[in-house]
């Protein structure tokens, strides 16, 4: 029985979810060749910033676009 290793997007998604306490609704992580994009909605800018920190913990040198919308 073999399982596939997690993708970079999966790793970032897990770290962001853990860092934010799963407070980003509809969280989507897109990993492209030139950037990482975070999408979803949060209730505060603090949660948005926590999501960004979580992504940088996994990919510290990546160009990051934080497109999380604060409601």
ABEGO torsion letter per residue (X at the ends): XBBBBBBAAAAAAAAAAAAAGGABBGBBBBBBAABBBBBEBBABAAAAAAAAAAAAAABAABBBBBABBBX
